[in-house]
Amino acid sequence: MNNALAQFIRFSRPHTIIGTTLSVTALFVLSCGYNEQPLHAYAGIWAFALLTCLCANIYIVGLNQLTDIEIDKINKPYLPLASGAFSMKTGRHLVATSLLLAVALPLFGGRYLAWTVWLSLALGTAYSLPPFRLKRFPFWAAFCIIAVRGLIVNLLLFLHFNNLMGGTPVLPPLVKWLTAAIFVFGLIIAWFKDMPDTSGDEAHAIRTLSIALGVRTVFLTGTAILAALFGLLAALPMLGLIAAKGVLFSLGHLLFTAFLLYAAYRANLEDGKSIARFYQQIWLLFFGEYLLFALAAVPA
């Protein structure tokens, strides 16, 4: 792979790109299923929404790297700006181009897509840039991630697709439960993402929850909440709260629980690489959640 391309992929933080792609795709599939529309008939609106959201994604993660170079030299020295593979000028150009596209493209996509992207941009900017720099505060850092991943994307993107398919602005049960599940995931990701980074954060006065409460407390609390979430979701079909592919839905979440507990058992909280590996495994479960909800929405 060309080195510049490889560095750009690293700059875009692939796990967030995959997460954005799966969320847009799952909400598109949910909309098609709810409105009984074939996927291929609206593939164009899916592609346009995905492109727009990916531009916003790259802007947000790129801006964070521009403002965190000194911290990343300690926590994530492999990132292009921290390692020197990309110059500051290159980083600024990538961030500015992504921002321009993310602001302009929604003008041609409808009001719900515009609100999805522009609200995400606003929160992503406040997360990284002074005078707000909300990442300094555990509550507000978590709020930004929860608001974007948990609420804005799920609710507004579904309404975007649903509106273009001629549906009524009503949220079906699957979308409500997906929003609730990703809301919790957003909270846990906000907590867990700082567990491997305590050295750099503490050196630069970024008081994360892992520093305030300790990595072990954050790890145990977050794992317990996720396990409880999977248990609740597995029970939904048996409680009659959702009807879509109940066996698949329940079995999938039981498997998620087993994977989570096994990953937690193997995690070594004294080893930064082990903690980082555990965090990436949480993202795998996040990806799986969207896939499971999308599969539940596909007509039998």
Steps between C-alpha positions, in 0.01 A plus 500: 500500500623849418649653816303826468176302469591283797568812708172658391313187609677519836417874520130426442496252796363188325291377793297824492464478120370144529264608778362787292461278192313233696275752674399670175447163330301349787269801522450486124408131522266570791329772296461273199358222717260735680374645171507163315735636235772307312852601596618555142225753426653752742868409480582850376369675811694251715824574312451877524425488872799273560738731311374802694530329839848368420618854421368612839668202665840581349468866599420414862778242550746713301429811705553299816844393374594857404427619852650198678840454336701527821262264682505255209881494502460323834172311457484429126841565340400296193249762380620693192525844660658375821752287311584773248376294203260787426597865547273742683429663164379168356288440808340842475425452129335162563292638786398813308401301189298255705324785681417678175347185350315414821345846515415526128373153410198499738365804313406251226382219728205631699445654841539184710838419347605862548407495868676165547829622355501860621416411861771233492750755365410749771545248781817357344647850482406585858653169611847590370538877456548774760336678666265205558733199456239282666724195495661643817186421701375140544131592493515724193738269314255215549209729410653583160551135408160388631318786330656431160523120495198430718240761411575724203612233256236239582195722528570758229650263243204265530267796451711607201467166322140453610403844372654440156313169478170676568452355848334666796730661761440224756777299663434122495595289806823369342628853445411602856681200646797550268524861615488394865764230444739731314442769762638260762780393265593864448529548875721193542719590202544849647614341825718225353678702232714678761602188696820439295588871492535600863870590472461761227170634632633548852814669370285755314234558768224309318301364795323197355281262696781242496723751680229622737368156605772262390522266203376196695181672618419626150578158350279303742212748494494529122522124447214439744279759327567350156428148624170620650413674172558180300288305748214747463520498120507119494178499704308745277351240262397276793329798664313575177662843467634431150384244246780509244697170476483432873720189509779667301474817707510322837770250406715777353493700822577195711806443281593867545482450879729198484749687278500802733559294813778298334670821377470653849646184658802515270563874544806594705442839659872540569584481129410795275501283187262251659263781602515644147421154359199473731380842387517392134298191590229727640489665157451154345192459719385848397530396134316177576212687664425689182533183291261312727236773489537524121457123460192515720349760266563312172169345380488121541 
